[in-house]
Amino acid sequence: MAENNKDQNNVVPSAPSDIPSEWAHLKPEDITQLHTVRKEALVAQKAADEARARVLELERSNTDLRRQEAIRDAFAESGVRFHKQSDALTLLGEIEFGSDGKPSVNGVPLAKAVQILALENENLVSDKRSIRSLKEKAENSVPKSKSDLDQAAKIKFIDENGLRAFEALPNRPPVTLNGRLPSSQEWRHMSVSQKTAVVARHGSSIVFKITRGDFDKK
């Protein structure tokens, strides 16, 4: 019996059957130990991956919270009060965030974009007093045409008011006739609707006289 127990104590544990070829020269007990280490490593890797995923989720959550706070701050800075802020956000479209976390729309700071939106969509504004000063400022500062602006002023206008507001400007100031006939130079700068009104009133033959300079100041 003692001899049998001795034989059992000397039994070498059998190695797992899935042995990589590079382990073929190893002893069974070494292979068993390597398998154990590999399984522990896989468990540790899985735990690390799960922890990394949790960290990324927390970072995304924190980023979302910071961006929502930045949007709220921009609306507060604009001074505009809307019936539904969600309607304004829908019309604003995609809001971008710079490396500093500040929000903008098409390169225009969000607070300024909100003010522009309010002036273009007064029906969204719950308190018209909140845009009264904006309207007065806009009426006094907006140029009459693109030709009133040099290159630097165009860039500044777009930065402050957005590309949509710039494109809405006529290329040249509107011609004011006050009942008189235009000069040849004014005719070149008149809109199609203005020219049509002149022809309707004076007949098509008037076009030749105008372009000839009959009504130019001498």
VEXVO-166000 format. One line per 10 residues: number of its first residue (from 1); for each residue x negated, y negated, z negated of N, C-alpha, C. Coordinates in Angstrom, 3 decimals, padded with zeros to 6 digits, always signed. Atoms other than C-alpha are relative to their C-alpha. Example, Ala and Ser with C-alpha at 12.3 -4.5 7.8 and 13.67 -1.06 7.14 Angstrom:
1 = -000.890/+001.190/+000.000/-012.300/+004.500/-007.800/-000.900/-001.200/+000.000 | +000.820/+001.190/+000.060/-013.670/+001.060/-007.140/+000.770/-001.090/-000.730
% end
This chain:
1 = -000.835/+001.205/+000.000/+000.000/+000.000/+000.000/-000.868/-001.252/+000.000 | +000.908/+001.144/+000.079/-002.807/-002.431/-000.950/-000.674/-000.235/+001.339 | +000.667/+000.117/-001.308/-004.479/-001.654/+002.355/+000.918/-000.612/+001.025 | -000.982/+000.569/-000.933/-001.268/-002.499/+004.239/+000.130/-001.512/-000.207 | -000.103/+001.433/+000.287/-001.018/-005.874/+002.440/-001.206/-000.743/+000.528 | +001.228/+000.631/-000.489/-004.603/-006.628/+003.354/+000.058/-000.199/+001.504 | -000.127/+000.102/-001.457/-003.882/-005.900/+007.002/+000.949/-001.131/+000.390 | -000.975/+001.057/-000.309/-000.862/-008.232/+006.919/-000.595/-001.388/-000.192 | +000.624/+001.307/+000.243/-002.929/-011.086/+005.472/-000.970/-000.372/+001.098 | +000.971/+000.274/-001.050/-005.387/-010.741/+008.317/+000.625/-000.174/+001.378
11 = -000.673/+000.149/-001.290/-002.725/-011.024/+011.049/-000.118/-001.441/+000.477 | +000.127/+001.337/-000.595/-003.426/-013.976/+013.329/+001.340/-000.418/+000.572 | -001.299/+000.422/-000.526/-000.265/-015.985/+014.080/-000.027/-000.059/+001.517 | -000.072/-000.008/-001.469/+000.857/-015.589/+017.641/+000.225/-001.404/+000.525 | -000.129/+001.330/-000.605/+000.591/-018.631/+019.875/+001.277/-000.089/+000.804 | -001.190/+000.173/-000.832/+003.620/-020.071/+021.622/-000.266/+000.460/+001.416 | +000.158/-000.561/-001.343/+004.269/-018.671/+025.059/-000.305/-001.054/+001.052 | +000.215/+001.046/-001.017/+004.220/-022.042/+026.907/-001.365/-000.648/-000.205 | +001.370/+000.465/+000.210/+000.448/-022.465/+026.897/-000.516/-000.670/+001.272 | +000.612/+000.642/-001.170/-001.100/-025.044/+029.250/-001.279/+000.723/+000.396
21 = +001.177/-000.740/-000.498/-003.867/-023.609/+031.407/-001.288/-000.463/-000.666 | +001.239/+000.496/+000.595/-006.477/-025.864/+029.795/-000.179/+000.459/-001.447 | +000.112/-000.531/+001.358/-005.721/-024.249/+026.418/-000.304/+001.509/+000.004 | +000.110/-001.460/-000.097/-006.290/-020.681/+027.642/-001.194/+000.556/-000.784 | +001.191/-000.487/+000.675/-009.735/-020.423/+026.026/+000.078/-000.149/-001.512 | -000.113/+000.266/+001.430/-008.496/-021.470/+022.573/+000.558/+001.215/-000.750 | -000.545/-001.045/+000.854/-007.666/-019.170/+019.672/+001.499/-000.243/-000.199 | -001.443/+000.149/+000.213/-003.954/-018.512/+019.031/+000.352/-000.973/-001.110 | -000.333/+000.907/+001.105/-004.022/-020.342/+015.688/-000.265/-001.453/+000.373 | +000.276/+001.364/-000.458/-005.605/-023.408/+017.376/+001.095/-000.501/+000.940
31 = -001.065/+000.360/-000.929/-002.975/-023.344/+020.090/+001.277/-000.357/-000.766 | -001.183/+000.271/+000.825/-000.215/-023.163/+017.470/-000.101/-001.374/-000.646 | +000.210/+001.298/+000.641/-001.709/-026.169/+015.685/+000.147/-001.145/+001.009 | -000.124/+001.028/-001.030/-001.980/-028.129/+018.934/+001.457/-000.228/+000.387 | -001.420/+000.120/-000.290/+001.671/-027.392/+019.707/+000.698/-000.833/-001.074 | -000.618/+000.737/+001.109/+002.621/-028.684/+016.287/-000.333/-001.484/+000.077 | +000.437/+001.399/-000.115/+000.584/-031.854/+016.761/+000.713/-000.694/+001.155 | -000.648/+000.593/-001.165/+002.085/-032.417/+020.206/+001.470/-000.331/-000.302 | -001.399/+000.241/+000.342/+005.650/-032.072/+018.876/+000.133/-001.203/-000.931 | -000.026/+001.137/+000.923/+004.886/-034.500/+016.055/-000.251/-001.320/+000.746
41 = +000.290/+001.187/-000.792/+003.437/-036.937/+018.584/+001.221/-000.445/+000.814 | -001.202/+000.315/-000.769/+006.581/-036.700/+020.724/+001.070/-000.633/-000.883 | -000.977/+000.559/+000.946/+008.771/-037.364/+017.692/-000.380/-001.437/-000.359 | +000.477/+001.340/+000.344/+006.608/-040.356/+016.748/+000.200/-000.970/+001.170 | -000.181/+000.833/-001.178/+006.735/-041.688/+020.338/+001.466/-000.396/+000.177 | -001.430/+000.280/-000.105/+010.523/-041.388/+020.387/+000.420/-001.057/-001.016 | -000.322/+000.973/+001.043/+010.760/-043.281/+017.102/-000.532/-001.385/+000.364 | +000.584/+001.282/-000.410/+008.428/-045.977/+018.456/+000.811/-000.638/+001.119 | -000.819/+000.517/-001.102/+010.506/-046.320/+021.646/+001.319/-000.566/-000.517 | -001.262/+000.477/+000.566/+013.698/-046.650/+019.614/-000.203/-001.303/-000.764
51 = +000.298/+001.230/+000.739/+012.102/-049.274/+017.385/-000.242/-001.160/+000.954 | +000.266/+001.038/-000.998/+010.860/-051.187/+020.450/+001.308/-000.472/+000.644 | -001.292/+000.356/-000.590/+014.366/-051.085/+021.943/+000.806/-000.882/-000.948 | -000.708/+000.824/+000.983/+015.811/-052.477/+018.710/-000.579/-001.403/-000.070 | +000.657/+001.308/+000.023/+013.253/-055.291/+018.712/+000.426/-000.830/+001.217 | -000.399/+000.709/-001.215/+014.074/-056.197/+022.334/+001.444/-000.465/-000.087 | -001.407/+000.360/+000.143/+017.792/-056.193/+021.540/+000.151/-001.198/-000.939 | -000.039/+001.137/+000.926/+017.212/-058.528/+018.591/-000.521/-001.266/+000.665 | +000.551/+001.166/-000.702/+015.082/-060.818/+020.765/+001.013/-000.564/+000.978 | -001.026/+000.463/-000.941/+017.809/-060.953/+023.429/+001.139/-000.697/-000.743
61 = -001.076/+000.588/+000.795/+020.405/-061.664/+020.773/-000.386/-001.377/-000.511 | +000.477/+001.297/+000.490/+018.292/-064.463/+019.295/-000.083/-001.015/+001.129 | +000.072/+000.894/-001.156/+017.698/-065.922/+022.774/+001.383/-000.495/+000.380 | -001.375/+000.392/-000.327/+021.428/-065.904/+023.498/+000.529/-001.021/-000.998 | -000.464/+000.933/+001.032/+022.132/-067.645/+020.196/-000.638/-001.374/+000.178 | +000.697/+001.282/-000.205/+019.494/-070.317/+020.879/+000.549/-000.733/+001.218 | -000.524/+000.629/-001.207/+020.882/-070.925/+024.364/+001.406/-000.541/-000.219 | -001.345/+000.488/+000.314/+024.450/-071.214/+023.117/-000.069/-001.270/-000.841 | +000.178/+001.188/+000.829/+023.262/-073.700/+020.519/-000.480/-001.185/+000.839 | +000.501/+001.063/-000.874/+021.386/-075.686/+023.195/+001.126/-000.568/+000.861
71 = -001.142/+000.457/-000.790/+024.554/-075.854/+025.317/+000.925/-000.866/-000.850 | -000.851/+000.793/+000.898/+026.608/-077.067/+022.344/-000.623/-001.367/-000.266 | +000.690/+001.270/+000.260/+023.978/-079.717/+021.599/+000.093/-000.931/+001.210 | -000.055/+000.815/-001.221/+024.004/-080.898/+025.239/+001.392/-000.618/+000.171 | -001.356/+000.546/-000.090/+027.793/-081.285/+025.246/+000.207/-001.101/-001.031 | -000.117/+001.026/+001.034/+027.586/-083.213/+021.980/-000.764/-001.259/+000.406 | +000.815/+001.137/-000.443/+024.829/-085.422/+023.423/+000.694/-000.783/+001.103 | -000.689/+000.673/-001.102/+026.961/-086.197/+026.484/+001.055/-000.976/-000.504 | -001.031/+000.871/+000.557/+029.612/-087.765/+024.253/+001.375/+000.192/+000.605 | -001.271/-000.218/-000.701/+032.399/-086.403/+026.479/+000.830/+001.043/-000.753
81 = -000.904/-000.946/+000.648/+035.418/-084.687/+024.969/+000.942/+000.583/+001.046 | -000.801/-000.708/-000.993/+037.103/-082.080/+027.151/+001.206/+000.671/-000.661 | -001.114/-000.812/+000.474/+040.479/-080.368/+026.849/-000.505/+001.402/-000.328 | +000.580/-001.328/+000.180/+038.693/-077.050/+027.310/-001.440/-000.030/+000.500 | +001.407/-000.003/-000.396/+034.920/-076.865/+027.306/-000.284/+001.131/+000.978 | +000.207/-001.139/-000.897/+035.190/-073.505/+029.064/+000.262/-000.382/+001.455 | -000.277/+000.457/-001.368/+036.709/-075.236/+032.133/-001.187/-000.790/+000.549 | +001.170/+000.776/-000.417/+033.770/-077.626/+032.266/-001.174/+000.919/+000.305 | +001.092/-000.940/-000.227/+031.303/-074.752/+031.971/+000.187/+000.757/+001.304 | -000.274/-000.709/-001.255/+033.006/-072.952/+034.857/-000.373/-000.862/+001.193
91 = +000.291/+000.898/-001.120/+032.707/-075.993/+037.139/-001.488/-000.332/+000.087 | +001.440/+000.294/-000.011/+029.117/-076.643/+036.119/-000.785/+001.092/+000.722 | +000.695/-001.109/-000.652/+028.119/-073.208/+037.428/-001.145/+000.513/-000.848 | +001.106/-000.644/+000.711/+024.834/-071.564/+036.532/-000.837/-001.022/-000.769 | +000.839/+000.853/+000.846/+022.958/-073.161/+033.662/-001.370/+000.654/-000.130 | +001.367/-000.506/+000.066/+019.198/-072.764/+033.765/-000.667/-000.501/-001.276 | +000.723/+000.371/+001.211/+016.831/-072.866/+030.812/-001.487/-000.044/+000.307 | +001.427/+000.151/-000.235/+013.284/-074.179/+031.010/-000.812/+000.747/-001.036 | +000.886/-000.682/+000.949/+010.278/-072.797/+029.185/+000.127/-000.594/-001.400 | -000.215/+000.645/+001.299/+011.092/-075.279/+026.416/+001.381/+000.302/-000.561
101 = -001.326/-000.378/+000.476/+014.595/-073.821/+026.130/+001.087/-001.014/+000.298 | -000.992/+001.040/-000.274/+016.317/-076.978/+027.375/+000.828/+000.373/+001.233 | -000.876/-000.392/-001.105/+019.347/-076.373/+029.631/+000.113/-001.081/+001.063 | -000.179/+000.930/-001.108/+019.876/-077.944/+033.050/+000.869/+000.659/+001.065 | -000.783/-000.483/-001.134/+022.032/-077.639/+036.176/-000.575/-000.632/+001.264 | +000.638/+000.498/-001.229/+020.297/-077.942/+039.561/-001.078/-001.035/-000.306 | +001.090/+000.901/+000.355/+017.399/-079.653/+037.832/+000.419/-001.214/-000.804 | -000.505/+001.138/+000.773/+019.622/-082.200/+036.058/+000.231/+000.444/-001.442 | -000.248/-000.371/+001.395/+019.572/-082.122/+032.227/+001.489/+000.207/-000.245 | -001.403/-000.386/+000.165/+022.790/-080.510/+031.039/+000.866/-001.136/-000.526
111 = -000.805/+001.106/+000.543/+023.971/-083.521/+029.008/+000.387/-000.981/+001.105 | -000.284/+000.905/-001.114/+023.681/-085.710/+032.125/+000.944/+000.655/+000.995 | -000.882/-000.715/-000.925/+025.321/-083.043/+034.306/+001.436/+000.012/-000.528 | -001.334/+000.021/+000.615/+028.244/-082.924/+031.860/+000.658/-001.360/+000.217 | -000.542/+001.347/-000.206/+028.679/-086.699/+032.140/+000.431/-000.202/+001.452 | -000.336/+000.116/-001.416/+028.627/-086.538/+035.944/+001.278/+000.773/+000.297 | -001.184/-000.829/-000.201/+031.171/-083.734/+035.893/+001.244/-000.691/-000.540 | -001.140/+000.679/+000.606/+033.446/-085.732/+033.593/+000.480/-001.165/+000.862 | -000.378/+001.132/-000.860/+033.361/-088.770/+035.896/+000.673/+000.474/+001.278 | -000.578/-000.536/-001.234/+034.226/-086.580/+038.894/+001.288/+000.788/-000.254
121 = -001.190/-000.805/+000.338/+036.952/-084.622/+037.049/+000.628/-000.539/-001.284 | -000.539/+000.644/+001.198/+038.664/-087.006/+034.654/+001.171/+000.777/-000.594 | -001.128/-000.776/+000.519/+041.613/-084.629/+034.353/-000.431/+001.018/-001.057 | +000.509/-000.942/+001.001/+039.384/-082.344/+032.268/-000.284/-000.674/-001.334 | +000.411/+000.754/+001.185/+038.631/-085.108/+029.760/+001.209/-000.261/-000.893 | -001.112/+000.181/+000.929/+040.853/-085.162/+026.683/+000.055/-001.416/-000.563 | +000.061/+001.356/+000.541/+039.690/-088.545/+025.405/-000.681/-000.904/+001.016 | +000.550/+000.849/-001.062/+039.261/-091.071/+028.225/-000.949/-001.061/-000.553 | +000.911/+000.987/+000.589/+037.554/-093.442/+025.809/-001.441/+000.522/-000.012 | +001.343/-000.580/+000.060/+034.625/-091.029/+025.735/-000.776/-000.181/+001.300
131 = +000.709/+000.213/-001.270/+033.817/-091.805/+029.390/+000.127/-001.439/+000.493 | -000.195/+001.392/-000.435/+034.770/-095.494/+029.523/-001.332/-000.681/+000.281 | +001.304/+000.644/-000.198/+031.205/-096.697/+029.068/-000.760/+000.640/+001.149 | +000.656/-000.687/-001.119/+029.991/-094.065/+031.537/+000.497/-000.542/+001.328 | -000.573/+000.529/-001.239/+032.373/-095.379/+034.201/-000.524/-001.401/+000.285 | +000.503/+001.370/-000.190/+031.279/-098.970/+033.641/-001.454/+000.015/+000.443 | +001.414/-000.097/-000.368/+027.629/-097.982/+033.829/-000.150/+000.499/+001.427 | +000.074/-000.561/-001.350/+028.220/-095.946/+036.981/+000.373/-001.033/+001.048 | -000.449/+001.014/-000.961/+030.079/-098.759/+038.712/-001.049/-001.078/+000.201 | +000.995/+001.076/-000.083/+027.286/-101.209/+037.946/-001.347/+000.468/+000.544
141 = +001.340/-000.484/-000.348/+024.338/-098.962/+038.738/-000.068/+000.802/+001.292 | +000.026/-000.839/-001.200/+025.378/-096.792/+041.693/-000.244/-000.858/+001.234 | +000.253/+000.757/-001.230/+023.881/-098.082/+044.966/+001.118/+000.204/+001.002 | -001.074/-000.098/-000.992/+026.218/-098.732/+047.884/-000.320/+001.003/+001.097 | +000.366/-000.919/-001.073/+024.252/-096.524/+050.277/-001.382/+000.578/-000.251 | +001.334/-000.588/+000.109/+021.181/-094.337/+050.721/-001.077/-000.994/+000.412 | +001.002/+000.950/-000.488/+019.440/-097.163/+052.562/-000.393/-001.027/-001.058 | +000.347/+000.918/+001.083/+019.482/-099.211/+049.356/-001.125/+000.544/-000.871 | +000.974/-000.660/+000.868/+017.021/-096.753/+047.825/-001.274/+000.331/+000.763 | +001.253/-000.494/-000.570/+013.350/-096.217/+048.540/-000.205/+001.438/-000.478
151 = +000.190/-001.416/+000.298/+011.848/-092.729/+048.169/-000.015/+000.271/-001.501 | +000.079/-000.192/+001.452/+011.044/-093.121/+044.479/+001.372/-000.169/-000.648 | -001.331/+000.237/+000.556/+014.513/-094.512/+043.775/+000.952/+001.144/+000.335 | -000.836/-001.149/-000.368/+016.123/-091.619/+045.668/-000.245/+001.172/-000.952 | +000.348/-001.094/+000.908/+014.251/-089.088/+043.533/+000.571/-000.255/-001.392 | -000.525/+000.350/+001.314/+015.222/-090.936/+040.358/+001.518/+000.133/-000.032 | -001.466/-000.080/-000.051/+018.866/-091.168/+041.462/+000.459/+001.452/-000.066 | -000.369/-001.418/+000.000/+019.026/-087.427/+042.149/-000.245/+000.623/-001.364 | +000.304/-000.533/+001.334/+017.346/-086.636/+038.813/+001.067/-000.398/-001.006 | -000.951/+000.516/+000.988/+019.855/-088.786/+036.942/+001.444/+000.347/+000.324
161 = -001.406/-000.161/-000.380/+023.020/-088.149/+038.955/+000.306/+001.302/+000.732 | -000.218/-001.253/-000.698/+022.525/-084.883/+040.818/+000.024/-000.172/+001.512 | +000.055/+000.024/-001.461/+022.202/-084.006/+044.496/+001.367/-000.270/+000.610 | -001.339/+000.189/-000.542/+025.959/-083.960/+045.017/+000.372/-001.489/+000.055 | -000.297/+001.429/+000.030/+026.279/-087.625/+044.004/-000.800/-000.745/+001.066 | +000.822/+000.655/-001.020/+023.398/-088.600/+046.310/+000.570/+000.251/+001.401 | -000.542/-000.325/-001.320/+024.903/-086.790/+049.305/+001.309/-000.717/+000.274 | -001.274/+000.708/-000.176/+028.198/-088.602/+048.698/-000.210/-001.449/+000.429 | +000.269/+001.385/-000.404/+026.493/-091.966/+049.342/-000.038/-000.109/+001.525 | +000.139/+000.205/-001.449/+026.896/-093.365/+052.876/-001.446/-000.331/+000.347
171 = +001.386/+000.277/-000.402/+023.691/-093.729/+054.871/-000.320/-001.480/-000.058 | +000.181/+001.453/+000.036/+024.189/-097.491/+055.111/+001.176/-000.645/-000.721 | -001.108/+000.663/+000.686/+026.300/-100.014/+053.204/+001.196/-000.156/+000.938 | -001.177/+000.201/-000.850/+029.889/-100.237/+054.492/+000.074/-001.440/+000.509 | -000.100/+001.327/-000.615/+030.481/-103.143/+056.842/+001.322/-000.643/-000.405 | -001.189/+000.751/+000.389/+032.911/-105.745/+055.521/+000.281/-001.053/+001.064 | -000.310/+000.894/-001.115/+034.638/-107.589/+058.356/+000.902/-001.166/-000.396 | -000.954/+001.031/+000.420/+037.442/-109.524/+056.652/+000.725/-000.630/+001.195 | -000.801/+000.486/-001.133/+039.378/-109.800/+059.932/-000.806/-000.422/+001.210 | +000.808/+000.423/-001.146/+036.464/-110.838/+062.152/-000.478/+001.217/+000.775
181 = +000.566/-001.073/-000.807/+034.872/-108.794/+064.927/-001.475/+000.193/-000.373 | +001.367/-000.269/+000.439/+031.540/-107.107/+064.142/-001.042/-000.427/+001.019 | +001.131/+000.237/-000.894/+028.157/-107.994/+065.567/-000.440/+001.346/+000.571 | +000.472/-001.250/-000.605/+026.348/-105.446/+067.719/-000.752/+000.856/-001.027 | +000.729/-000.746/+001.020/+024.128/-104.493/+064.778/+000.961/+000.620/-001.013 | -000.991/-000.532/+000.938/+027.082/-104.104/+062.433/+000.747/+001.175/+000.624 | -000.721/-001.078/-000.682/+028.826/-101.951/+065.029/-000.749/+001.327/-000.092 | +000.811/-001.219/+000.060/+025.938/-099.478/+064.997/+000.067/+000.651/-001.381 | -000.012/-000.510/+001.374/+026.273/-099.119/+061.239/+001.404/+000.313/-000.509 | -001.376/-000.226/+000.436/+030.055/-098.859/+061.097/+000.359/+001.478/+000.063
191 = -000.474/-001.375/-000.008/+031.793/-095.591/+060.291/+000.953/+000.200/+001.174 | -000.912/-000.326/-001.098/+033.905/-093.819/+062.888/+001.388/-000.554/-000.270 | -001.350/+000.492/+000.326/+037.083/-094.775/+061.052/+000.088/-001.508/+000.174 | -000.004/+001.453/-000.185/+036.115/-098.476/+061.089/+000.020/-000.357/+001.482 | +000.021/+000.266/-001.442/+035.319/-098.384/+064.794/+001.358/+000.301/+000.621 | -001.319/-000.378/-000.521/+038.595/-096.612/+065.501/+001.031/-001.076/-000.303 | -000.949/+001.046/+000.383/+040.500/-099.328/+063.618/-000.170/-001.241/+000.875 | +000.261/+001.169/-000.857/+038.809/-102.085/+065.674/+000.558/+000.228/+001.401 | -000.485/-000.325/-001.346/+039.595/-100.352/+068.982/+001.523/+000.019/+000.022 | -001.459/-000.052/+000.053/+043.189/-099.732/+067.907/+000.609/-001.400/-000.025
201 = -000.537/+001.368/+000.120/+043.626/-103.422/+067.176/-000.295/-000.860/+001.217 | +000.420/+000.911/-001.071/+041.734/-105.004/+070.091/-000.113/+000.666/+001.369 | +000.109/-000.689/-001.280/+041.700/-102.325/+072.793/-001.408/+000.500/+000.242 | +001.293/-000.633/-000.237/+038.875/-100.195/+074.161/-001.010/-000.932/+000.670 | +000.924/+000.916/-000.687/+037.429/-103.069/+076.235/-000.834/-000.806/-000.979 | +000.723/+000.797/+000.987/+036.318/-104.746/+073.025/-001.354/+000.611/-000.323 | +001.244/-000.676/+000.336/+033.587/-102.141/+072.576/-001.148/-000.557/+000.832 | +001.039/+000.525/-000.881/+031.638/-103.435/+075.600/-000.439/-001.391/-000.455 | +000.326/+001.356/+000.435/+031.829/-107.014/+074.335/-000.801/+000.005/-001.299 | +000.711/-000.059/+001.277/+030.690/-106.047/+070.860/-001.436/+000.454/+000.219
211 = +001.351/-000.532/-000.209/+027.726/-103.963/+072.034/-000.861/-000.942/+000.843 | +000.746/+000.986/-000.794/+026.770/-106.747/+074.485/-000.495/-001.121/-000.861 | +000.432/+001.051/+000.922/+026.450/-109.083/+071.537/+000.822/-001.246/+000.055 | -000.848/+001.198/-000.124/+029.328/-111.429/+072.294/+000.345/-000.587/-001.363 | -000.421/+000.494/+001.296/+030.085/-111.676/+068.580/-001.155/-000.101/-000.993 | +001.177/+000.180/+000.850/+026.527/-111.869/+067.281/-000.126/-001.471/-000.400 | +000.205/+001.379/+000.432/+025.654/-114.928/+065.270/-001.121/-000.641/+000.821 | +000.984/+000.699/-000.839/+023.818/-117.429/+067.419/-000.933/-000.840/-000.852
% end
